[in-house]
Amino acid sequence: MMKQSEFKKRRKQFMQRIGKGNIALIGSASVHTRNRDVDYPFRQDSDFYYLTGFNEPDALAVFIPGREQGEYILFCREFDEKKALWEGAHSGLEGATKHYAADDSFPIDDVDDILSGMLENKVKVFYPMGRDIRSHRDLIGLITRIRMQSRLGVVAPAELASIEPILHEMRLFKSPAELKLMRHAAEISAQAHVKAMQFCRAERFEYQIEADIVHHFMQSGLRAVAYPSIVACGKNACTLHYTENKDQLKNGDLLLIDAGAECNHYAADITRTFPVSGKFTEPQAQLYQLVLDAQLAAIEQIKPGIPWNAAHEVSVEVITKGLVKLGLLKGNVKKLIKAEKYKQFYMHRIGHWLGMDVHDVGDYKINQEWRKLQAGMVLTIEPGLYIPENCKTIDKQWRGIGIRIEDDILVTKEGHEVLTNGVPKTIVDIEAVMNSTDKFIAIS
């Protein structure tokens, strides 16, 4: 678990950036109904949790730099013994100050009346602009109410600003405490991928492999997945976000698994592709090696001062050259890249930021220029090749093959660290794991 000192440090930095005379508001996530009187599992809003560590719905965090009575105020549910009996423990107002270091706490039901006074005489209001229409309307209503008191000398905020540029730039750089959680998520996720290779066999179903993965997450103490797992056999792997996971595994097919665990709100994100039979066919091996070469070349680009797009450009060059060599593309490599001919087989970018969200926050460009990598950033590197089964212009041996290889990379002062190197990815190592005499016995 993250220590409260970490959240306190973040709040201090956040309020320094907001500046005195201003106020910032951010609400918690809500509980969403799954069906009738059953709810989806609650997952806290990442921005809210980043600043508070408070893991309950129906809450609002208010930050007022320089406020004499306390700068950090938490509106939340009052403690209710009956609710605690049915739904479990919750903090209440006392817990908000005692356990979550709020300077003051108030009932969420009284938020309109109390918040109105806090907004008075503030210059600017920071909040998650455009994310919640209802909250926006409520805020405008409160500001309008304050303006109606102008004859009494009360001044309403004159400017609304998005909280995200400040908060998301903070979240982009991971602290040692954050990296500890991300390394743990990566380690457990890597172990699960290895088990998936060992448990893989023909006639099992994609959802059974998914169950093996999630089972390992939970047995290791990580109860949440970072995103819906992709377990895609054969042609299913050509659907980038395939999550049905319902088909039976067949010898001769590749199995693409994109899955990661979440550790205290921090995600891992790993993709591996391997043969159901434990042995790559020659066409599969040729395409797989091409994707691996592209990934290794892209990872080598990761170091401080290198533009974000450099890794993608390298992967495009490696893949385009390889596709020409294999005969899937014809022509001059530079011209093919300029015409983006590779996109019919490699249509996505090289990766994304990683953190509390699997597609984490942070700008990729600054002033219309690709931003340069800095120590403390974490990103994924995940090139791929996808040749649909109905691609009649391509030789039959290549059709229905989808391959992606993904790792999580930390930018360090010296270069980079691969957080997910616990999963084999060379052809030799994958086949060795899948055909080991120490192979785990899969559950039928």
C-alpha positions in Angstrom: 0.0 0.0 0.0 1.1 3.6 -0.7 2.0 5.5 2.5 0.0 8.7 3.3 3.3 10.6 3.2 3.3 10.0 -0.6 -0.1 11.5 -1.1 0.7 14.4 1.2 3.8 15.1 -0.9 1.7 15.0 -4.1 -0.9 17.4 -2.7 1.8 19.9 -1.7 3.3 19.9 -5.1 -0.2 20.1 -6.7 -1.3 23.1 -4.6 2.0 24.9 -5.3 1.1 24.7 -9.0 -2.4 25.8 -8.5 -1.3 28.9 -6.5 -2.9 30.9 -3.7 -6.2 32.6 -4.4 -7.4 29.7 -6.5 -9.3 26.5 -5.7 -9.3 23.0 -7.2 -12.1 20.4 -7.1 -12.0 16.7 -8.1 -14.7 14.1 -7.5 -14.5 10.4 -6.9 -15.7 7.7 -9.2 -19.3 6.6 -8.8 -20.8 3.1 -8.3 -22.4 1.9 -11.6 -25.2 -0.6 -11.8 -24.5 -3.8 -13.6 -28.0 -5.1 -13.6 -31.0 -4.6 -11.3 -29.6 -4.3 -7.8 -26.1 -5.6 -8.6 -23.2 -3.2 -9.1 -20.0 -3.4 -11.1 -16.9 -3.7 -8.8 -15.9 -0.2 -7.7 -12.7 1.3 -9.1 -11.7 4.7 -7.9 -11.0 7.6 -10.4 -7.3 7.6 -11.0 -6.8 11.4 -10.6 -8.8 11.5 -7.4 -6.9 8.5 -5.9 -3.6 10.0 -7.0 -4.1 13.0 -4.7 -6.1 11.4 -1.8 -5.6 7.6 -1.5 -9.3 7.6 -0.6 -11.0 4.6 -2.1 -14.7 5.3 -1.7 -17.4 6.6 -4.0 -19.6 9.7 -3.3 -16.7 12.0 -2.3 -15.3 15.3 -3.4 -11.7 16.6 -2.7 -11.2 20.3 -2.4 -7.8 22.0 -2.5 -7.5 25.6 -1.3 -3.8 26.7 -1.2 -3.2 29.0 1.8 -6.5 28.4 3.6 -5.9 29.0 7.3 -8.3 26.3 8.5 -6.6 23.7 6.3 -5.9 23.4 2.6 -7.2 19.9 1.9 -10.9 19.3 2.5 -12.7 16.0 1.9 -16.5 15.7 1.4 -17.6 12.1 1.9 -20.3 9.8 3.2 -21.0 10.0 7.0 -20.5 6.7 8.8 -23.6 4.6 8.7 -23.8 1.5 10.9 -26.5 -0.1 8.8 -24.6 0.5 5.5 -21.4 -0.9 7.2 -23.4 -4.1 8.1 -24.6 -4.6 4.5 -21.7 -3.2 2.4 -18.7 -3.2 4.6 -16.6 -0.6 6.5 -16.3 3.0 5.3 -14.3 5.9 6.6 -16.9 8.5 7.6 -15.9 12.0 8.5 -13.6 11.0 11.3 -11.8 8.5 9.1 -11.3 11.1 6.4 -9.1 13.2 8.7 -7.6 10.4 10.8 -6.7 7.9 8.2 -6.5 10.0 5.0 -5.0 13.2 6.4 -7.7 15.6 5.3 -7.4 18.9 7.1 -11.2 19.0 7.4 -14.1 16.8 6.3 -17.8 17.4 5.7 -20.9 15.3 4.7 -21.2 15.0 1.0 -24.9 15.8 1.3 -24.0 19.3 2.5 -21.5 20.0 -0.3 -23.6 22.7 -2.1 -24.0 24.9 0.9 -20.4 24.5 2.2 -18.6 24.6 -1.1 -20.4 27.8 -2.1 -18.6 29.6 0.7 -15.3 28.1 -0.3 -15.7 29.3 -3.8 -16.3 32.9 -2.7 -13.5 35.4 -3.6 -11.5 32.9 -5.5 -10.0 33.9 -8.8 -9.8 30.6 -10.7 -11.5 27.2 -10.3 -9.6 24.1 -11.4 -11.7 21.0 -12.1 -11.9 18.0 -14.5 -13.3 20.1 -17.3 -15.5 18.2 -19.8 -15.5 14.9 -17.9 -18.8 15.1 -16.0 -21.6 17.3 -17.4 -23.6 17.1 -14.2 -20.7 18.3 -12.0 -20.1 21.1 -14.5 -23.7 22.2 -14.3 -23.6 22.1 -10.5 -20.4 24.2 -10.4 -21.9 26.8 -12.8 -25.0 26.9 -10.5 -22.9 27.6 -7.4 -20.9 30.3 -9.2 -24.1 31.9 -10.4 -25.4 31.9 -6.8 -22.3 33.6 -5.6 -22.6 36.3 -8.3 -26.0 37.1 -7.1 -24.4 38.3 -3.8 -22.1 40.8 -5.6 -23.9 43.8 -3.9 -22.7 42.3 -0.6 -19.1 42.6 -1.7 -18.8 38.9 -2.5 -16.7 38.1 -5.6 -17.3 35.0 -7.7 -14.6 33.1 -9.5 -13.9 34.7 -12.9 -12.2 31.8 -14.6 -12.6 28.0 -15.0 -9.6 25.9 -15.9 -8.9 22.2 -16.5 -7.2 20.4 -13.7 -5.7 17.9 -16.1 -2.7 19.7 -17.6 -1.2 20.1 -14.1 -2.3 16.8 -12.6 -1.5 14.7 -15.6 2.0 16.2 -16.0 2.6 15.2 -12.4 1.4 11.6 -13.0 3.6 11.2 -16.0 6.7 11.0 -13.8 6.8 8.0 -11.5 8.2 8.3 -7.9 10.1 5.4 -6.3 6.9 4.4 -4.4 5.0 4.2 -7.7 7.7 2.2 -9.4 7.7 -0.3 -6.6 4.0 -1.0 -7.2 4.5 -1.1 -11.0 7.5 -3.5 -10.7 5.3 -5.8 -8.6 2.5 -5.7 -11.0 4.9 -6.4 -13.8 6.5 -9.3 -12.0 3.2 -11.0 -11.2 1.9 -10.4 -14.7 5.1 -11.9 -16.2 4.7 -15.0 -14.1 1.1 -15.3 -15.3 2.2 -15.1 -19.0 4.7 -17.9 -18.4 2.1 -20.1 -16.9 -0.2 -19.4 -19.8 2.5 -20.7 -22.1 3.0 -23.8 -19.9 -0.8 -24.4 -19.6 -1.5 -24.0 -23.3 -2.6 -26.9 -25.3 -5.0 -27.7 -28.2 -8.7 -28.1 -27.4 -8.6 -25.9 -24.4 -10.6 -22.6 -24.7 -9.4 -19.1 -24.8 -11.4 -18.3 -21.6 -9.6 -21.2 -19.8 -6.3 -19.6 -20.5 -7.7 -16.3 -19.3 -8.8 -18.0 -16.1 -5.3 -19.4 -15.6 -3.9 -15.9 -15.9 -6.4 -14.2 -13.6 -6.0 -17.1 -11.1 -2.3 -16.4 -10.8 -3.0 -12.7 -10.3 -5.3 -13.4 -7.4 -3.3 -16.1 -5.9 -0.4 -13.6 -5.9 -2.5 -11.0 -4.0 -3.5 -8.8 -7.0 -7.3 -9.0 -7.3 -7.8 -6.6 -10.2 -6.9 -6.9 -13.8 -5.6 -3.7 -15.4 -7.9 -4.1 -18.4 -10.0 -6.9 -20.0 -7.6 -9.6 -21.0 -7.2 -10.4 -24.7 -6.7 -14.1 -25.4 -6.9 -14.5 -29.1 -6.2 -17.7 -31.0 -5.5 -17.8 -34.8 -7.4 -15.3 -36.8 -8.9 -13.7 -33.6 -5.5 -12.1 -33.0 -6.1 -9.9 -36.1 -8.8 -8.1 -34.1 -6.7 -5.7 -32.0 -9.0 -5.5 -29.0 -10.6 -8.9 -29.2 -12.0 -9.8 -25.7 -14.6 -12.4 -26.4 -12.1 -15.1 -25.5 -14.6 -17.9 -26.4 -12.9 -20.1 -29.1 -11.1 -23.4 -28.9 -7.3 -23.5 -29.3 -6.0 -25.4 -32.3 -2.6 -26.8 -33.1 -1.1 -24.9 -36.0 -2.4 -21.6 -34.7 -0.7 -18.8 -32.7 -2.1 -17.6 -29.4 -1.8 -13.9 -28.7 -2.3 -12.9 -25.0 -2.5 -9.2 -23.9 -3.0 -9.2 -20.2 -1.8 -7.4 -17.1 -2.5 -7.1 -13.4 -3.2 -4.0 -11.4 -1.3 -3.4 -8.1 -2.9 -0.8 -5.8 -4.2 1.1 -8.9 -1.0 0.7 -10.9 -1.0 -1.3 -14.2 1.2 -3.8 -16.0 0.6 -4.4 -19.7 2.2 -7.4 -21.4 1.6 -9.1 -24.7 3.1 -12.3 -25.9 2.4 -14.5 -29.0 3.3 -18.1 -29.1 2.3 -21.4 -30.9 -0.4 -23.5 -29.4 1.5 -26.6 -30.4 4.7 -25.3 -28.8 6.5 -25.1 -32.1 6.4 -22.2 -34.6 5.8 -23.0 -38.3 8.3 -21.5 -40.7 5.9 -18.7 -41.8 4.9 -17.9 -38.2 8.6 -17.9 -37.2 9.5 -15.5 -40.0 6.8 -13.0 -39.1 7.4 -13.4 -35.3 11.1 -12.7 -35.7 10.4 -9.6 -37.7 8.1 -8.2 -35.0 10.7 -9.1 -32.3 13.5 -7.4 -34.3 11.3 -4.3 -34.5 10.6 -4.3 -30.8 14.2 -4.8 -29.8 15.3 -2.0 -32.1 12.6 0.3 -30.7 13.5 -0.5 -27.1 17.1 0.4 -27.9 15.9 3.9 -28.7 14.5 4.5 -25.2 16.6 7.0 -23.2 16.4 10.6 -22.0 16.4 13.2 -24.7 15.0 11.0 -27.4 11.7 12.1 -29.0 8.7 10.0 -28.2 8.2 9.1 -31.9 11.7 7.8 -32.5 10.9 4.3 -31.3 7.9 4.1 -33.6 9.8 5.3 -36.6 12.5 2.7 -36.0 9.8 0.0 -35.7 8.2 1.1 -39.0 11.5 1.0 -40.8 12.4 -2.5 -39.5 8.9 -3.9 -40.3 8.7 -2.4 -43.7 12.2 -3.7 -44.7 11.1 -7.1 -43.4 7.8 -7.2 -45.2 9.6 -6.4 -48.5 12.1 -9.2 -47.9 9.3 -11.6 -47.2 7.4 -10.4 -50.3 4.4 -9.0 -48.5 5.2 -5.6 -49.7 6.9 -4.7 -53.0 8.8 -1.5 -53.8 11.3 1.0 -52.4 11.4 0.9 -48.6 11.5 4.7 -48.2 8.7 5.2 -50.7 6.6 2.5 -49.0 7.1 4.2 -45.6 6.2 7.6 -47.0 3.0 6.2 -48.5 2.3 4.3 -45.2 1.9 1.0 -47.0 2.9 -0.8 -43.9 -0.3 0.3 -42.2 -2.3 -2.5 -43.8 -0.4 -4.9 -41.6 0.9 -2.6 -38.7 -1.8 -0.1 -38.1 -1.2 1.1 -34.5 1.4 3.2 -32.8 4.4 1.7 -31.0 3.0 2.2 -27.5 1.6 4.5 -24.9 2.2 5.9 -21.4 1.6 3.4 -18.5 0.8 4.1 -14.9 -2.5 4.2 -12.9 -4.3 3.8 -16.2 -3.2 1.2 -18.7 -3.3 4.0 -21.4 -2.0 6.5 -19.0 -2.2 10.3 -19.0 0.4 12.7 -20.2 0.9 14.7 -23.4 2.8 13.1 -26.3 3.5 16.4 -27.9 4.5 19.8 -26.6 4.0 22.8 -28.8 3.2 20.4 -31.7 6.6 18.7 -31.3 7.0 15.1 -30.1 8.1 15.5 -26.5 11.5 14.2 -25.4 11.7 11.3 -23.0 12.8 11.9 -19.4 13.8 9.7 -16.5 10.8 8.5 -14.5 8.4 8.1 -17.5 7.0 4.6 -18.1 5.8 3.5 -21.6 5.0 0.4 -23.5 6.8 -0.8 -26.7 4.5 -3.1 -28.7 4.9 -3.4 -32.4 2.7 -5.9 -34.3 1.8 -7.5 -37.6 -1.8 -8.5 -38.4 -2.7 -10.3 -41.7 -6.4 -10.9 -41.9 -7.7 -14.3 -43.1 -9.6 -12.6 -46.0 -6.6 -10.8 -47.3 -6.8 -12.5 -50.8 -3.9 -10.5 -52.3 -1.4 -12.1 -49.8 0.0 -15.6 -50.1 -2.1 -18.1 -48.1 0.7 -19.1 -45.8 0.7 -15.7 -44.1 -3.1 -15.3 -43.7 -4.9 -15.3 -40.4 -1.7 -14.6 -38.4 -1.7 -11.9 -35.7 1.4 -11.1 -33.7 2.2 -8.5 -31.1 5.0 -8.4 -28.5 4.7 -5.8 -25.7 6.9 -4.8 -22.8 6.8 -2.1 -20.1 9.8 0.2 -20.2 11.0 2.7 -17.6 13.1 5.6 -18.8 16.1 5.9 -16.5 18.9 8.4 -16.2 21.3 6.0 -18.0 18.8 4.7 -20.5 16.0 2.3 -19.8 14.8 -0.7 -17.8 12.5 -3.4 -19.1 10.1 -4.0 -16.2 8.6 -7.1 -17.9 11.6 -9.0 -18.9 10.4 -12.0 -16.9 8.5 -13.4 -19.9 10.5 -15.1 -22.6 10.1 -13.7 -26.1 12.7 -15.2 -28.4 11.6 -18.2 -30.4 14.1 -20.5 -28.8 13.1 -19.5 -25.3 9.4 -19.7 -25.9 9.6 -23.2 -27.4 11.9 -24.3 -24.5 9.3 -23.1 -21.9 6.4 -24.7 -23.7 8.2 -28.0 -24.2 9.9 -28.3 -20.9 9.7 -31.5 -19.0 8.9 -29.4 -15.9 5.8 -28.0 -17.6 2.9 -27.4 -15.3 -0.1 -29.6 -15.7 -3.0 -27.5 -17.0 -6.4 -27.8 -15.4 -9.0 -29.4 -17.7 
